[in-house]
Amino acid sequence: MNARIIAAIMARTKPVHFGERLARLRKAKGITQRQLAAELGVSQRVVTYYENESSYPPAHLLPKVAQCFGVGVEELLGGAEPSVEAAPVLPDRRLRKRIELLAKLPAQDQKMVLRMIDTLAAKAS
């Protein structure tokens, strides 16, 4: 989802507490509590707790949460409105890792891999 759309959703009404803000960011990105929990290395129950209670995650987890949504910690905590372009969050951790590896390849190798993906996608449809 485009960062402008996320910012517009977030700007409609200001969340009262961190949990609301977290839930809105998560829903705007189109990911489940389970997917966010996997990304953060915590249980789904922990994500549910932070979304429903007025307490904050431990300080060491805040940068990781902010990174998941492509926002700064200050924005996550409500000090500023989200304004940064957010990278899409992929639901499958293995797929994300492979895409990160692909991004590190030389441009020519990236093109080759993308052609193979296009070929396979065309066969599948």
C-alpha positions as CSV (number, residue, x, y, z in Angstrom):
1,M,0.0,0.0,0.0
2,N,1.3,3.5,-0.9
3,A,2.7,5.5,2.0
4,R,0.4,8.5,1.0
5,I,-2.6,6.2,1.5
6,I,-1.3,5.1,4.9
7,A,-0.6,8.7,5.9
8,A,-4.2,9.7,4.9
9,I,-5.7,6.8,6.9
10,M,-3.6,7.7,9.9
11,A,-4.5,11.4,9.5
12,R,-8.2,10.9,9.6
13,T,-8.4,10.5,13.3
14,K,-5.5,10.5,15.8
15,P,-5.2,7.3,17.8
16,V,-5.7,7.8,21.5
17,H,-2.9,5.5,22.6
18,F,-0.1,3.5,21.2
19,G,-2.2,0.3,20.8
20,E,-4.6,2.1,18.5
21,R,-1.8,3.6,16.5
22,L,-0.1,0.2,16.2
23,A,-3.3,-1.5,15.0
24,R,-4.0,1.2,12.5
25,L,-0.5,1.0,11.0
26,R,-0.8,-2.8,10.9
27,K,-4.2,-2.7,9.2
28,A,-3.1,0.0,6.7
29,K,-0.2,-2.2,5.7
30,G,-2.6,-5.1,5.2
31,I,-0.8,-7.5,7.6
32,T,-2.2,-9.7,10.4
33,Q,-1.2,-9.7,14.0
34,R,0.4,-13.1,13.4
35,Q,2.5,-11.7,10.5
36,L,3.6,-8.7,12.6
37,A,4.5,-11.0,15.5
38,A,6.6,-13.2,13.3
39,E,8.4,-10.1,12.0
40,L,9.1,-8.9,15.5
41,G,10.0,-12.3,16.9
42,V,7.2,-12.3,19.5
43,S,4.0,-14.2,19.9
44,Q,0.7,-13.0,18.4
45,R,-0.6,-12.7,21.9
46,V,2.0,-10.0,22.6
47,V,0.9,-8.0,19.6
48,T,-2.7,-8.4,20.7
49,Y,-1.7,-7.1,24.2
50,Y,0.0,-4.0,22.8
51,E,-2.9,-3.2,20.5
52,N,-5.5,-3.6,23.3
53,E,-3.7,-2.2,26.3
54,S,-2.4,1.3,26.9
55,S,1.2,0.2,27.6
56,Y,4.1,0.3,25.3
57,P,6.5,-2.5,24.1
58,P,9.9,-2.6,25.7
59,A,12.3,0.1,24.5
60,H,14.5,-2.4,22.6
61,L,11.5,-3.5,20.5
62,L,10.4,0.0,19.4
63,P,12.9,0.5,16.7
64,K,12.1,-2.9,15.2
65,V,8.3,-2.1,15.3
66,A,9.0,1.3,13.6
67,Q,11.1,-0.4,11.0
68,C,8.3,-2.8,10.1
69,F,6.2,0.1,9.1
70,G,8.8,2.3,7.6
71,V,8.3,5.1,10.2
72,G,10.5,6.6,12.9
73,V,10.1,5.7,16.6
74,E,8.8,9.3,17.3
75,E,6.1,8.8,14.6
76,L,5.3,5.4,16.1
77,L,4.9,6.8,19.5
78,G,2.6,9.6,18.3
79,G,5.1,12.5,18.4
80,A,4.7,13.1,14.7
81,E,2.5,11.9,11.9
82,P,3.9,9.1,9.7
83,S,5.4,10.8,6.6
84,V,8.1,8.4,5.3
85,E,7.7,6.1,2.3
86,A,7.0,2.7,3.8
87,A,8.4,-0.3,2.2
88,P,5.9,-3.1,1.6
89,V,5.9,-5.8,4.2
90,L,5.9,-9.2,2.7
91,P,4.0,-11.9,4.6
92,D,6.5,-14.7,4.1
93,R,9.8,-14.2,6.0
94,R,11.7,-16.5,3.6
95,L,10.5,-14.6,0.6
96,R,11.6,-11.3,2.2
97,K,15.1,-12.8,2.8
98,R,15.3,-13.9,-0.8
99,I,14.3,-10.5,-2.1
100,E,16.9,-8.9,0.1
101,L,19.5,-11.2,-1.3
102,L,18.3,-10.4,-4.8
103,A,18.7,-6.7,-4.2
104,K,22.4,-7.3,-3.4
105,L,23.1,-9.0,-6.7
106,P,24.6,-7.2,-9.7
107,A,22.0,-5.5,-12.0
108,Q,22.6,-8.1,-14.8
109,D,21.9,-11.0,-12.4
110,Q,18.8,-9.2,-11.0
111,K,17.4,-8.9,-14.5
112,M,18.0,-12.5,-15.2
113,V,16.2,-13.6,-12.1
114,L,13.3,-11.2,-12.9
115,R,13.0,-12.7,-16.4
116,M,12.8,-16.2,-14.9
117,I,10.1,-15.0,-12.5
118,D,8.2,-13.4,-15.3
119,T,8.4,-16.6,-17.4
120,L,7.1,-18.7,-14.5
121,A,4.3,-16.3,-13.8
122,A,3.3,-16.3,-17.4
123,K,3.2,-20.1,-17.4
124,A,1.1,-20.2,-14.3
125,S,-1.6,-17.8,-15.6
